[in-house]
């Protein structure tokens, strides 16, 4: 065996060890389940996990290359013009794999903080980002500050359970700046009034100074996050859908081809302007069969600097296969 072949074999074994460790420690799989998922004997699964531990791949999270995912990351970059992409193995199933995405997002945000490269980071909200903060261990923020990019109240002026800026401040001790206003104002005129209020205008100005935006991606239907959590009512969702919207990011709507849709709903969003999105690096955390088409739409828009997603979603995106169609189940329209 020549030296190049030997190195390649070592790299593949290390990648397999990292995958085994991820499934065991992050996914809670037994060694027998890991062996079955990887198609190896139980004794080898045990050796792979032990190797990952001995080589320092296991810290709070599993670090290291993961076979298959690395290739997907490169293909995603080429297909969608991404600068950064992280694809992680699925450790849970379902339309929205919150544990898989939460673990990956937690590790990413922790690494951002520990690197100290960003003084100010803009944060969106939603179920996936909330899962990431919930899974992140306490880590001192140092000099990193966070600013909310969106209003955090529902139309009933109740606090959204998925407004993550408060949780992030608790976990890190960071200075965190919020917008105590609804995600969507009652009208475009009300939006302008709210934006001019003392304190709110300061937070908006600060958000424009953020060096990086971290955001979720939402599908647009009556079961989506913005609908189910009271950010919009049924009439608003119908209005957005009527214009062809299939995806939402930071209060802006896009059709399936990635074209930005200006509509009366987005004009009321207490969110960054489209020009702000175009001028900032945006890292999205999103995936799952229910969001595949929404993620594809935002990728096609060209707005994203980077994406963190799960392996199953990445494979659907590369293969150009759809995920679950919103509002449908088993090929039939779902009730209600």
Secondary structure, DSSP 4 states (H G I P E B T S, - for coil): --HHHHHHHHHHHHHHHHHHHIIIIIS---HHHHHHHHTS-HHHHHHHHHHHHHTT-BSSSB-S--TTHHHHHHHHHHHHT-SEEEEE--SS-SSS-HHHHHHHHHHHHHHHHHHT--SEEEE--SHHHHHHHHHSPP---TT-EEEE-S--B-TTSPBPTT--HHHHHHHH---EE---SBSB-SSHHHHHHHHTSTTHHHHHHHHHH-SEEEE--EE-STTSHHHHTTSS-HHHHHHHHHTT--EEETTEEE-TT--EE--TTGGGBSS--HHHHHHS-EEEE--STTTHHHHHHHHHHT--SEEEEEHHHHHHHHHT---PPTTEETTEEPP-
